[in-house]
Amino acid sequence: MKQLQGQIPLKEQERVPIEAALYHITITESGRLECTPRWLLSMSEVAQLLGISRSFLWELAKEEGFPSFHIHNRQYVRIESLLAWIRTKEHPESEQSTPVPKTQKKKRSQKTETKSRHNI
């Protein structure tokens, strides 16, 4: 396959560069380049950014904790929330880092209870 300068190889065309997903890049009439940060992505954009199929993304979206929400009949993902969700998937042990308090009373063995009754 011949690659011409300025063309992207076919495999790379399927993925959206992170910069393109996180910023809306425009060239003004005066030739100035403007980069405006984006804070919402559509589900199609998220699938392209992660390099997964849309159907697999919809399966992920059904999981509890996936950071998507609806506006009318469309589903969106905040970029900050997506990055935080990815971090928790990279380090699942950090989700469990807060200790869970024990609310149950310690059970005492019958031997201990018998001894303490005799001491009274």
Steps between C-alpha positions, in 0.01 A plus 500: 500500500642831393481778756497850363606797707203653681290185485423287803536121468165317495533348848558842656203654318259301717623658822454861601814667635459598865572865420221502243258351752590730789516825304292657229766628259408765243688727264360852486471706182815687600686167511522479878467161665248489788479212746191490717485231769209260470334362808239265351539205263234302319500123542638460145788733582572310823507168311741644242718654769523173695543294184202274573179425314187699574313183597767414759485858630124467547562185706747695714246780538258253661751436781454687824749782525541573129495882470234563236176696511205578273399828342173443318554176308882518478759375744817696582813462710690780676869480414609547864266222613621266225864555599416437867310182405799380297731564799279285725508223240880524483532474880196310632655465847467877553120463490523285813756722675253640754455258789152364553393542864393185678160542659461151639578430862782257556372155582641345810551131531284303744809416707575869557139574595494207743822617667374856542171378653692297758713799597196704602 
